[in-house]
Amino acid sequence: MTTPDTPSAGRRFDLIAFDWDGTLYDSTAVIVRCIQEAVVDVGGQRPSDRDAAWVIGLGLAEALARAAPDVPPEKYRELGERYRFHYLRHQDDLVLFDGVLPLLDALAERGHKLAVATGKSRRGLDQALQTVALRHRFDASRTADETFGKPHPRMLLELMEELDVAPERTLMIGDTVHDLQLARNAGCASVGVGYGAHSTEGFEALGPLHIAQSVPELADWLLAHG
């Protein structure tokens, strides 16, 4: 008799939810630059690369506010507009990490449900999915502007409810502590990736099953243990 965790059962997780920026999409450097330019545009002090990268994964409003503590709240709307201005200028510079498409196809072929859980806006995610022809590869998605942002668990809880998958059969994959904390808050397992926005120094405390340093390593682990 087999159990869900044995190799003969085929898979340990029925739902695999991916963060977007820095996990599937090679966008960290561009986002950092856009945050910095937007803050300077509204008169704030340019955040360091580290500080700008740390807020990636949060909802846009919260991310910009944390990255620019010296910018008064009355300028937040303008700050958001300037960020979107700079991001749109660089949008064509963004690409998927090498190996992402074959990984998604292999997981789908094995019967996993695939989802996106991101701090992007719905408009931003839909544009990205259309640009790289990814829409048909995901069964569901949630963005920060249509539910609670990370690390609040609502994003993952809604995905699990929509796709009828229990927390113990759900895996969250992301490049930030916000992603791993989201998984923990939702009662799900997680895997961290070390090629995105955050240093992996803070990952271990959040209990990921694995930390992958590249997409090929992530693929190998998922196909062996996912």
N, C-alpha and C positions, 0 to 999 in steps of 0.2 A: 504494500500500500504506500502511495506517495503522499507527500505533503507539499503545500505551495512553495516551500523553500528548497526543495530538492531539485537537482538538475533535471531529472526525468519529468518534472512537472512543466518545464519549459521556461518559466519566468517566476521571479519572486515578486515583482511589482506589476500591477495591471495598468497603473497610470504613472507616467513620467512627465513631470512639469518642469519646464525650462524657464529660467530667466532669459531675457533677450540680450540687452547690451552687455558686452564683456563675456558672455557665455556662448551665445550662438553668433553674435554679430561683433565684428572687430571695430568697435566704436569708442572705446575708452578715451583714446587720445583726442579725438575730435570733440567729444562731450566736455572733457576737461578744458580744452581751449575755448569752447563756446561759453561755458560758465564764466571763465576768467574775463573774456571780452565783454560779456553782458554786465558783470559787476563793475568793471571800469567805466562802461558807458553811462551808468547811472550815478557815478561819483564815488563808488566804494573802493576799498583797497583790494588790489588784485589778490585773490586767494592763491595759496601755494598749489602746486600740482597735487600734493598729497591730500590737502583739504578739499580740493575740488573733486578728486577721485572718490573720496570717502562718501560723499553724498549720493553718488550714482546708485540707482536702485530705489531710492526714495521717490515719492511723488514729486512732480516738478516744483510746486509751490514750497513744500517743506525743504526740498534739496537746495533751492536757491536761497531761502531764508537762512539755512544753516551755513551755507558757503559764504554768505555776506552778512555777518552779524552787525556790521557798522552801517548797513543800509536801512533807513527807517521804513516801517510798514507801509507808509503812504506811497512808497516807490516800488512796492512789490509787483504791482501790475506792469509798470514800465519795465522792470527787471525781467519779468517773464516774456514780455514782447521782444526785448532785445535778445534774449536767449534763443527764442524761436527764429528770429531774423538770422542770427549767426548759424544756427543749426541747418536751416534750409539752404544756406549758401554752401554748406559742406556736405549735404546729404548724399550727393553722388560720389563722395570719397569713401563711403562706407561699404563694406563687403562682409559676407559671411566668412568665418574662419574656415580654412581648408579642412575638408573632411566632414563638415556638418551635414551636408545633404546625404552622403552615403550612410552616415550614422542614423539619421532619421528614417531613411528607407529601410535599413536593417531592423530597427526597432519596430516599425510598423508591420513589416513582414512577419515578425515573430508574434504579433498580436497585441503589442502594447498600445494603449491609448496615449496620445501625446497632446500636451497642452503648453500654453505660454502663460506665465505669471510675471508681469512686468510693471515697473514704475513708470513706463511710458504712458502717454495719453492714448485713448482709443484711436483718435485720428492718426497719431504718429505710428502706432503699431500697424494699422491697416495700410498706411502708405508703404511701410517697410515690407510687409507681407506681399503686397502687390509688386513692389519693385523687384524682389528676388524670387517671385513665383513660388512662395511657400504656403500660401493659404490652404491649399488642399492637403497639406501634410499634417495639419493640426486639427484635433477634434474639438477643441474649445480654447478660449483665451480670456484672460481678465487683465484689465489695466487699472492704474491707480486712480483715474478720474471717474471710474464707474463703480468702485467699491472702496474699501479702506486700503490705504497704502501699506507697504511693508514697514515693520514686521508684524503688523496686525494679521491675525490668521484668516480673516474673512475671505481674502482672495483665494486661498487654497481650499477653504471649506466650501465655497461656492462651486469651484471646479469639481471637487469630489462629489458634491450633491448632483450637479448637472450630469456627470458621467457615471454616477452610481458606483463609486469606488470607495472602499473603506480606507481610513487613514493608514492602517498597517499594510495596505497594498499600494500605497502612494509614495513616490520618491520625488523630492525637489532637488533640482540641480542649479547652482548659481555661483557667481564669482565674488559675492560680498557677504559680510556678516549679516546684513539685512535679510538675505535669502535664507541663510542657515537658521537664523532666529525665527523667520516666518515658518519654516518647516517644523521647528521645535514647538512653536506656539500652536500649530495646527495638529500636533501629534503624529507627524510624518517623519520618515527617515530623510536624510539629505546626503548629497555629495557636493563637495566644493571643488572649484576649479581655480588653479593658481596662475592663469594667464590673462586675467581680466583686471578689474579696477582695484581690488583690495589685495594687500599682502596677506599671506595665509597665516600669519602669526596668531591672529585671533580666532582661527577656525576650530582648532582642536577643542577649545572649551565648549563649543556648541555641538560636539559629538557627531560630525559627519562620518559616514561609513568609509569614505575614501576621499582623498584630495588628488585630483588629476592635474598634471602640469601641462597637458596638451590635449587637443581633441583626439588624436589617435589613442592616447592613454585612456581618456574617458571612454572611448568606444570599446576598447579592449575590456575595461572593467565592467561596463554595462552588459556587454554580450556574455561575459563570464558569470556575473553575479546579479544582474538586474532581472 
